[in-house]
Amino acid sequence: MESIISILNPAVAFFIALGVLVFVHELGHFVMARATGMRVNTFALGMGWRLFGWNKINGFTFGSLPNDLDLQGHCDYRLAVFPIGGYCQTAGMVDESFDTEFIKTEPQEWEFRAKSPIKQALAVAGGVLFNVLLAIILFSIVIFNVGERIHKTTTLGSIAPNSIAEFCGFKTGDKIISINDFVPSNWNELRAEITINNMGNNLAIKLNRDGADTILSVNGKELISKIASEVPLGLEPAGLGGVVVNSVLNGLAKDNGIKEKDTIIAVNSEKIFSTSDLVAKLQANKNQNVVISVKNNAGITDKEFVLDETGSIGVGISPVFGEQVIIDYNIFQSIQKGTIQTFGTFGIIVSSIKQIIVGNISFKSAIGGPVMIGKQAATHAQQGIISFVSFIAMLSVMLALINILPFPALDGGHLIIIIIEGIAKKEIPAKVKIVVQQIGMACLIALMAYVIFNDVLKLM
């Protein structure tokens, strides 16, 4: 499994991540609709024409269903032609399928429109609830498997050029004393204070450099802008340097005798201080010969590699730092930590949106679409199954948050309509709902087109 995940290209990694997220989201709608007594006419992965599917009436079939086919209340489970998104078409509901035949008849007991506002809200919110649940499960699995690593230092190691660390004015060997009067006790707290907890705020960083205390002033708006523009952090704790090999896949590394627990310490005699440092150096030498220095019990060996166009040698890696504490959690503690991390991720995303609204982050630099998600998915996949699972968990939180926004065509928009109808004790005419849905879909399609265009520009 590890080997398969690590060699995924951006397109495959994107569709795996998207498929998992869409399936779970639509499954949430399906489960909650059925649990509240509603019929579901169609459960689709993908959009557009039906490629193939199954239902209880005519079994497994390819292509579109006959127009006169009566499913007798059963659901058609299908895969559609465009692998972007999906939908759960609930009987008696105006949604992205734009099925309006039901408005010609009186409400039936199994229809969405015949149910109470609470049951309607549960069916609509099911997708978001399941995405939150997925994030909790995935974060919990990661925490249960790897625990929590706390680096017991606030002293800086290598400072990468053209990085966030360099922008802040840090130098190798700096010992951080406080950040805006907060005294970090370990590296995890230090990173959080710089990148998350003070998002958009100016930083006053007190540190000890060469035996003397000094204070660095960092402009918060410029800092968050650089983070949003994907400027590398370039901030690593002081430690042993190098990266340890966790797994060896079929490929260059295995052919050259690299084994698990070996430490890669240099590329072309340039020292390695982090996983991102190694990846960057390999990517910079695509289709070229490189010399990789490997350290193990037998000593240090220089191995010659001829990299291909991927710039990958086929290893799973993790950094080698100095003193660290590894805390293992049982399943119940992992679920608790996973829940905290899920809602903490919600907070980070909301704070980021706030920074866009107040103008500290440009919308263009902050928003990423399918192309950028695919690129990030492939990067995390190459780092191993744990990194890839964590990435899917984060995307699940993002999908939940986006869908709950009170915008037409999103789940949040449907909830607003349900609230209005509940207060008015009267159903909004279906024709009005259809127009609102069409306007919302048009806006979302236009936004997606802009985001994809922006993605392409970023890659050029």
Buried (B, 14 or more C-beta within 10 A) or exposed (E): EBBEBBBBEBEBBBBBBBBBBBBBBBBBBBBBBBEBEBBBBBBBBBBEEBBEBBBEBEEEBEEEBEEEEEBEEEBBBBBBEEBBBBBBBBBBBBBBBEBEEBBEEEBEEBBBBBBEBEBBBBBBBBBBBBBBBBBBBBBBBBBBEBBBBBBBBBBBBBBBEEBBBBBBBBEBBBBBBBBBEEEBEBBBBBBBBBBBBBBBBEBEBBBBBEEEEEEBEBBBBEBBBBBBEEBBBBBBBBBBBBBBBBBBBEBBBBEBEBEEEBBBBBBBEEEBBBBBBBBBBBEEBEEEEBEBBBBEEEEEBEBEBEBEEBBBBBBBBBBBBBEBEEEEBEEEBBBBBBBEBBEBBBEBBEBBBEBBEEEBBEEEBBBBBBBBBBBBBBBBBBBBBBBBBBBBBBBBBBBBBBBBEEBBBBBBBBBBBBEEBBEEEEEBEBEEBBEBBBEBBEEBEEEBEBBBEBBEEBEE
